[in-house]
Structure formats: C-alpha cells, structure tokens
C-alpha cells in the first residue's frame, strides 16, 4: 500500500507541475525576471501548494507518534539553523534554478519530453548530489 500511495502522490505532483506549466523553464525564468516581463503564475502555484501542505502538516503534528494515514512513521521538519551547509546549498540551488529554469521536481517530471536541456540538468543534479555525498563522507 505504501508503494501505491507513493506512486499516486508522485504522479499527482508531476501532473500538477506539468499542468501548471512549471515544467517549462521559460515560464520559471519569467517568474525570476523581476525587472522584465515578470510572470507571477509561479507564485500562485506556490500559494496553492502551501494552502494544501499547511493543513496537512498541522494535522500530522497533532497525530500521536507522528504517523501517516497509512500508520507509517513520518519525520516532520524541525526549525533549521541557518548554518553554512544550508546557506551554501540554498545559494547553489538558486544559481542552478536561475540558470537552467529547472528545479529537481519539474526536471524529472519533464525528463522524457523536454529533451536535452532536462537530461543535462538531471545529469548535473545527480553529479552534484554525488559530490556532496563524497564530501560529506570525508568531512562529517
């Protein structure tokens, strides 16, 4: 049941990204272009996502032992400390997002239909994850 739930959730997320146009890097870059032809639609998508996630997180916090609807344990995020790792990661994520117009979810959702730009982005993403994993193993 957990795998089916994960599959359905992933399909809904991917479909939402594609239907909202967030798989189109030009639309994302237009959102980031505050001085030019700014497109606020990404902000509307974010507000929609927050309006769904906020009550779900609120409900999850009130559950005994933080369990999901399927009875599986869930780990809720704690308030992060803005340490060096978080700041460097956020800066690198923002630079990559601004240059490519992709973030991981939309890149994976459009991987087969968007062609080489999405494929190259995912290769760069996986390379970055591997570099961080190797660095973290050597510098705990």
Helices and strands as residue ranges (DSSP letters): H 2-19, H 25-32, H 41-61, H 84-100, H 104-109, H 116-138
